Amino acid sequence: MTYRVAIAGFQHETNTFAPQKATLDKFVNGEGWPPLTEGRAIFEVFAPMNIPIGGFIKAATPKQWELLPIVWAAAQPSSYVTDEAFEHVAKKITDGLAALKGGIDAVYLDLHGAMVTESHEDGEGELLRRVRAVVGPDIPVVASLDLHTNITETMVRHSDVLIAYRTYPHLDMAVTGARVMHHLEKLLTGERKKQAKAMRRLPFLIPLTAQCSFIEPCKSIYERLGDMERGAVSSLSFAPGFHPADIRECGPVILAYGDTQEAADRAADELTRHIAEREAEFRTRLLSPAEAIEEARRLIVGGARKSIVLADVQDNPGAGATSDTTGLLAALVEHQVPDATLGLLCDPEAARIAHQAGENAEIEIAVGGKAFDGAKPYRNRFRVAKLNDGRFLCTGPFYRGTRMALGPMARLQCPTSNGGGVDLIVSSIRVQAADKEMYRHLGIEPGQRQIVGVKSTVHFRGDFTDIAHDILTVESPGAFIERAETLPYRRLRPGVRLSPQGKVHQPA
């Protein structure tokens, strides 16, 4: 038998405290992700990529599955998705399904799970509600979710199965799409009956830097999930959440599916207890730029044979930041760091000026500080060391297979008085520094530098851990605030702890 499955994707991670909204043109152009893609072009674009819909496509055996692609769209994390953008993409999905009504066996959606729109606090919940209204109660609706999803009751109610990533950095995006496909296959063939659901919400918010699956406590927690999926328990997800989303249901969730309600409840309760007992382990250490540079110097003097990686976590565009703050850059130059590189600073004006001046020219300009009110431009004299067009293929495990198109890029050298200097990688389009090719594109091999600065929170670990003697987390001004207890929440439910074992939220 051949199963006909409609497939689509709509992804956005919304930082409601960020300054820039996700407008329709951001989804149309993709902002470092593939642009809005429709119809059969989805097969060509996404099958080679580490993207959930790509994993779903590759896992589907052609003789058994007829996939009916509708649309896929994403934009870089930012503030609210505009109503125009949400309605445009959502309508393409629902209209596409309506055209297939009566002719499909299931629906698969490649979602993020932390979308907030100008009119809908729960973007994915609203989308799933509309999808369910089109296809009716009996057609299975399944979806893959980002690990940072803020799972809501509405999302669970209007879907049959939701399955989240288990790695951060997200190395298993395509793997998760394949897991959803195999789960759907068991539902359609009758190997498993309609699944019982159990959802549990943890009472504290988790910082993003504590969610990395390479380190504890998440490393062993995610290993535990696979061991617990046995017998009547078909799927188990732990979503630590995305705390810069000011919505009522923000925060970590455990989601279990089983052949019986008893099995789903038992698994959800067991995992919830296990994570709650480890709450204190989710605390994180943040350093000022000066502290991080001082510690890096101690490690280098102490004989570090690999790079010291400084993560500028609060200017991570992958969490909605502007990627143009200059706190770490200014500190590297001020402290006369002799051998460092920092990327990617998004400043299309600076890139344009560098291209006009040409390689080896010296220019005095102010870089950064244009998109985020809490940052100042950094003015200095730079040498234009290398120029390029921003088009390259990513090779690291997170972005692997992605063809970047970041507009004009420049490598600007800011010399220090000790004969060394800082190389700044400037891009024209905002994307987080999570692939070494972003540096190689401008002639820098990151592993050959003493200090490597990355505007990323955790995803960079997928491609930079092998070159790192140590990774230091830097707290410099940016539009992504890692300390949730400092955010002015208005909609978050009362009673939740704003950090592990931290203060309890009470709305003003």
WOJO-V809769 format. One record per helix or strand of 2 or more residues. SS is the DSSP state (@ for helix, = for strand). FROM is the first residue (numbers start at 1). LEN is the number of residues. If there is no record, write none. Layout:
# WOJO-V809769
((SS | FROM | LEN) (SS | FROM | LEN))
This chain:
# WOJO-V809769
((= | 3 | 9) (= | 13 | 2) (@ | 24 | 6) (= | 37 | 2) (@ | 41 | 6) (@ | 52 | 8) (= | 65 | 10) (@ | 83 | 18) (= | 106 | 6) (@ | 123 | 13) (= | 140 | 6) (@ | 153 | 5) (= | 161 | 4) (@ | 173 | 17) (= | 196 | 6) (@ | 208 | 3) (@ | 218 | 11) (= | 233 | 7) (= | 253 | 6) (@ | 261 | 17) (@ | 279 | 4) (@ | 289 | 13) (= | 307 | 6) (@ | 313 | 3) (@ | 317 | 3) (@ | 327 | 8) (= | 339 | 8) (@ | 348 | 10) (= | 362 | 6) (= | 378 | 11) (= | 391 | 3) (= | 403 | 3) (= | 409 | 7) (= | 421 | 7) (@ | 437 | 4) (@ | 446 | 3) (= | 451 | 4) (@ | 461 | 7) (= | 468 | 7) (@ | 484 | 3))
